[in-house]
Amino acid sequence: MRFNLIGPFQIVAGDGAVLPVGTPKVSQILAVLLTHANDLVTPDTFIQELWQHSPPRSALNTVQTYVHHARRLLTDDARPDAEHSLLTTRFGGYTMHVDDSAIDIKVFERLVARGRDELRAGRYEAAADALGMSLDLWRGPVLSNVPTGDVLAGRIVHLEELRIRALELRIEAMRLLGRLRELVPELRTLVHDYPLNEWFHGQLIAALHQAGRRAEALDAYRRVRRILREELGLEPSPDIQWLHERVLSPVRAPAAPLTPYGGGDGVVVPLWESVRSG
């Protein structure tokens, strides 16, 4: 049995059949258990997820009922101590016993970590492959068909941020392989989806410049400058401005400050490196 949380929540049987996920509240209970797979989840966690700060008096009994229905979705035997049960009751809470390889968000996190490590080690092809596989798991917004409270919302934010990091690392791996210009269509989509992410804009400008599409690179700069002015009242960062100067004057360009990029991963990604061969 496999569990997909990236996109619509799905329970997939061993034969590939997609099983019912129950009512919205039962799906919510299962999602909390799967995001905390193999760890003890207390009733208080479920109560916070389902009702935030205004639980009914019957909250504990209601949680127990939802857990019972969740267990029935996973096995014909709904007893808490049933042999080989995926969902067991322990003192103080409940535990979902599932191998990480059966939960897509766990596989995603593992692939991103592998890609980051491969990039650090200079194995750029392997990094691009691992990061590409991690991004292929995304079928849409996490738990798109499940209501979410405080507990799941925090987990979703973490996964969405990790997806952005995976995109950045894969782009950097492709740049180091000399294949940045291949990503122009993808980069156009990314600057549309993440209009305030200057790094994506910078990579698009660099890729267009490398491809000899200077007019389009300048248009991409004007677009990000307009977005930042209108949305935030800011000018583009020094890195983006340096790229603009590089496109305008490809033979000579002003010196750029060495600003490492990497978000704590140990991967340094100066934007201007993308255009030195342009």
C-alpha positions in Angstrom: 0.0 0.0 0.0 1.3 3.5 -1.0 0.2 6.9 0.1 0.3 10.0 -2.1 0.0 13.4 -0.4 1.5 15.6 -3.1 -1.5 16.6 -5.1 -4.8 14.9 -4.3 -4.6 12.6 -1.3 -4.6 9.0 -2.5 -4.3 5.5 -1.0 -3.0 3.1 -3.6 -3.4 -0.6 -3.1 -0.7 -3.2 -4.0 -2.4 -3.9 -7.3 -2.4 -0.2 -8.2 -6.1 0.4 -7.4 -6.9 3.8 -5.8 -8.9 3.2 -2.6 -11.4 5.5 -1.0 -9.9 8.0 1.4 -13.0 8.4 3.6 -14.8 11.6 4.7 -12.9 14.9 4.8 -12.2 14.6 8.5 -11.1 11.0 8.3 -8.7 12.0 5.4 -7.4 14.8 7.6 -6.7 12.3 10.4 -4.9 10.0 8.0 -2.9 12.9 6.6 -1.7 13.9 10.0 -0.7 10.3 10.8 1.2 10.0 7.5 3.1 13.3 7.9 4.2 11.9 11.3 4.7 8.3 10.1 6.2 5.9 12.7 5.9 8.6 15.4 3.4 8.8 18.2 0.6 11.3 17.5 -1.3 12.4 20.5 -5.1 13.2 20.6 -4.2 16.8 21.3 -2.4 17.0 17.9 -5.6 15.8 16.2 -7.7 18.2 18.2 -5.5 21.1 17.3 -5.7 20.1 13.6 -9.4 19.6 13.5 -10.7 22.5 15.7 -7.7 24.8 16.4 -8.6 26.7 19.6 -12.3 25.9 19.8 -12.7 22.1 20.3 -16.2 20.8 21.3 -16.6 19.0 24.6 -16.8 15.7 22.6 -13.5 16.3 20.8 -11.7 13.3 22.3 -14.5 10.9 21.6 -14.9 12.3 18.1 -11.2 11.8 17.4 -11.4 8.2 18.5 -14.3 7.7 16.1 -12.4 9.2 13.2 -9.4 7.0 14.0 -11.6 3.9 14.1 -12.9 4.8 10.6 -9.4 5.5 9.4 -8.3 2.1 10.5 -11.2 0.5 8.7 -10.0 2.1 5.5 -6.6 0.4 5.9 -7.7 -3.1 6.9 -10.9 -5.1 7.3 -10.0 -5.6 11.0 -10.5 -2.3 12.8 -9.3 -3.6 16.2 -6.5 -1.3 17.6 -4.4 -4.4 18.4 -5.1 -6.3 15.2 -2.1 -8.2 13.9 -0.1 -6.4 11.1 -2.3 -3.3 11.6 -0.8 -0.2 10.0 -2.5 2.1 12.5 -2.0 1.1 16.2 -3.1 2.6 19.5 -0.4 3.1 22.1 -0.4 4.7 25.5 -0.7 8.4 24.8 -1.7 8.3 21.2 -1.6 6.5 17.8 1.1 5.4 15.4 1.0 4.8 11.7 3.5 2.1 10.8 4.6 2.7 7.2 7.9 2.5 5.4 9.1 5.9 4.2 9.4 4.5 0.7 5.6 4.1 0.6 4.9 7.8 1.3 5.6 10.2 -1.5 6.5 13.2 0.7 9.1 11.1 2.4 10.5 10.0 -0.9 10.5 13.6 -2.1 12.5 14.8 1.0 15.0 11.9 0.6 15.6 12.7 -3.1 16.1 16.4 -2.4 18.7 15.6 0.3 20.4 13.2 -2.2 20.5 15.8 -4.9 21.9 18.4 -2.5 24.7 16.0 -1.4 25.5 15.1 -5.0 25.8 18.7 -5.9 28.1 19.4 -3.0 30.3 16.5 -4.1 30.5 17.8 -7.7 28.5 15.0 -9.2 26.2 17.4 -11.2 24.6 14.8 -13.5 23.6 12.7 -10.5 22.3 15.8 -8.7 20.2 16.9 -11.6 18.7 13.4 -11.9 17.8 13.1 -8.2 16.3 16.5 -8.1 14.4 15.9 -11.3 12.9 12.8 -9.8 11.9 14.6 -6.7 10.1 17.3 -8.7 8.4 14.7 -10.9 6.5 13.6 -7.8 4.5 16.8 -7.7 1.0 16.2 -9.1 -0.3 19.5 -7.7 -0.6 21.3 -4.3 0.0 19.1 -1.3 -3.3 17.5 0.0 -5.3 19.5 -2.5 -8.5 17.6 -1.7 -8.2 17.5 2.1 -9.2 20.3 4.5 -6.2 21.5 6.6 -5.8 23.0 10.0 -2.8 24.3 11.8 -0.8 21.1 12.0 -1.1 20.2 8.3 -0.7 23.8 7.2 2.7 24.0 8.8 3.8 20.8 7.1 2.5 22.0 3.7 4.5 25.2 4.0 7.7 23.2 4.7 7.1 21.0 1.6 6.4 24.0 -0.7 9.6 25.7 0.5 11.5 22.5 -0.1 10.1 22.3 -3.6 11.4 25.8 -4.4 14.8 24.7 -3.0 14.8 21.6 -5.2 14.0 23.8 -8.2 16.9 26.1 -7.4 19.4 23.3 -6.9 18.4 21.5 -10.1 18.8 24.7 -12.1 22.2 25.2 -10.6 23.1 21.6 -11.4 22.0 22.2 -15.0 24.0 25.4 -15.2 27.2 23.6 -14.0 26.5 21.0 -16.8 26.4 23.8 -19.3 22.7 23.2 -20.0 21.1 26.4 -18.5 19.7 27.6 -21.8 17.6 24.3 -22.0 15.6 25.6 -19.1 14.3 28.8 -20.7 10.7 27.4 -21.0 10.8 26.2 -17.4 12.3 29.4 -16.1 9.5 31.4 -17.8 7.0 29.3 -16.0 8.8 29.8 -12.7 9.0 33.6 -12.9 5.3 33.6 -13.6 4.5 31.3 -10.6 7.0 33.0 -8.3 7.1 36.6 -9.5 9.0 37.9 -6.4 11.8 35.3 -6.5 14.6 37.3 -7.9 16.9 34.3 -8.3 14.5 32.7 -10.8 14.4 36.0 -12.7 18.2 36.2 -12.7 18.6 32.7 -14.1 16.1 33.5 -16.9 18.0 36.6 -17.8 21.3 34.6 -17.8 19.8 31.8 -19.8 18.4 34.1 -22.5 21.7 36.0 -22.7 23.7 32.7 -23.1 21.3 31.7 -25.9 22.1 35.0 -27.7 18.6 36.4 -27.1 19.7 39.7 -25.7 16.5 41.6 -26.5 14.5 39.0 -24.6 17.0 39.1 -21.7 16.6 42.9 -21.5 12.8 42.5 -21.6 13.0 39.9 -18.7 15.0 42.5 -16.7 12.5 45.2 -17.3 9.7 42.8 -16.2 11.3 41.9 -12.9 12.2 45.6 -12.3 8.5 46.6 -12.9 7.2 43.8 -10.6 9.5 44.7 -7.7 8.7 48.4 -8.0 4.9 47.9 -8.2 4.7 45.2 -5.6 7.4 46.1 -3.1 8.6 49.6 -4.0 12.1 48.2 -4.4 14.8 48.1 -7.1 16.3 44.8 -8.2 19.1 43.4 -6.2 22.7 44.2 -7.0 23.1 40.7 -8.6 20.2 41.4 -11.0 21.4 44.9 -11.8 24.9 43.4 -12.6 23.3 40.9 -15.0 21.5 43.8 -16.7 24.8 45.6 -17.2 26.4 42.4 -18.5 23.7 42.0 -21.1 24.0 45.6 -22.1 27.8 45.5 -22.3 28.8 41.8 -23.0 32.5 42.7 -23.5 33.0 44.7 -20.3 31.0 44.7 -17.1 31.4 46.3 -13.7 32.8 44.1 -11.0 30.2 42.3 -9.0 30.3 41.6 -5.2 30.7 37.9 -4.4 27.4 37.1 -2.8 27.1 33.4 -2.0 23.7 31.8 -2.5 22.8 28.5 -1.0 20.5 28.7 1.9 22.8 26.8 4.3 23.3 23.9 1.9 27.0 24.8 1.3 26.2 25.3 -2.4 27.5 28.7 -3.7 25.5 30.1 -6.6 26.6 33.6 -7.7 24.2 34.8 -10.4 26.9 36.3 -12.6 28.6 32.9 -13.0 25.6 32.0 -15.2 26.6 34.6 -17.8 30.4 34.6 -17.9 30.3 32.3 -20.9 27.5 34.3 -22.5 
